[in-house]
Amino acid sequence: MARRFLFWGVLLGVVAIYLFAIFPTRGLFSERNQLSSARTQLATLTKENAQLSKKVANLNNPSVIASLARSQYGMVNPGQQGTINLPTPSASKKG
């Protein structure tokens, strides 16, 4: 009978150690990994945000806006005349 109580006492002790020591420690390591991943993501997003802020500041410059309007949309300054170069017609194939 004493052996039975000893067996159940040891078993209960092992289960208690698992529940109160090992199980929470596994969660702690998992949370550390998640925290590390979140810090890496934050650093990446902070760097990207700084680059985008510089781009916004650059796009608020009137000379940059005028340059983009001319190069991408074919706009011209007042008093200027815009031209379009059309491709030459290809020679028709003789069949």
Secondary structure, 3 states (H helix, E strand, C coil): CHHHHHHHHHHHHHHHHHHHHHHHHHHHHHHHHHHHHHHHHHHHHHHHHHHHHHHHHHHCCHHHHHHHHHHHHCCCCCCCCCCCCCCCCCCCCCC
